[in-house]
Amino acid sequence: MNTPEITTRRTSWHQRLVAYMMANSTSYNQLIAGRKRTLLGRLHGTVLEIGAGTAPNLAYYAQDVRWIGIDPNPAMFPYAQREAERLGLTIELRQGEAERLEIPSASMDAVVSTTVLCSVRDPGKVLQEIVRVLKPGGQFVFVEHVAAPRHTGQRRRQRLIRPIWKLASDGCHPDRETWVMIENAGFSQVQIEHFRLNIPLLAPHIAGVAVK
């Protein structure tokens, strides 16, 4: 297994707390497990997962996938490594931000993002980077919670709670119209499914595939 040097660096108590909470929170993943299994299970080749976290998605990939995970928080990596060992997979972990991927252009067969675009600082820049690193015909696969419809009570609540929510949820924005950004990112094809989960404030979701 590839054990990156970055995992030995000092991490803050906040980074460790966030990693611990993510590693021990399974209820949300259970709600979207079916969609993840369908979307991720058909990927092959070299797959880059941004905001890989504690690697809760590893179990859904085919065994022949070469998986590269990038996350800004290296405290996530020990959990990700243990999950890979449990599944008998070899993975590669890198510390970094999705706005500046240290990945060669046109080198990835697929890029995966699950509940990541809500929390990055510049989702437009992240999408530009995703388009850049994908091979022609490569796929961007995503599952994201998004803004409620405009002029609804839920959208107003999302907007009001956003400042506190960002602080409590590691930068998460509950009211981003992420589907609009994906549709305007320059992909040749975009397929998006809108659906809802029974989660206060975060019920509206999207899932789909965009092709370079």
Buried (B, 14 or more C-beta within 10 A) or exposed (E): EEEBEBBEEEBEEEBBEBBBEBBEEEEBBEEBBEBBBEBBEBBEBBBBBBBBBBBBBBBBBEEEBBBBBBBBBBBBBBBBBEBBEEEEBEBBBBBBBBBEBEBEEEBBBBBBBBBBBBBBEEBEBBBBBBBBBBBEEBBBBBBBBBBBEEEEEBBEBBBEBBEEBBEEBBEBBBBBBBBEBBEEBEBEEBEBEEEEEEEEBBBBBBBBBBBB
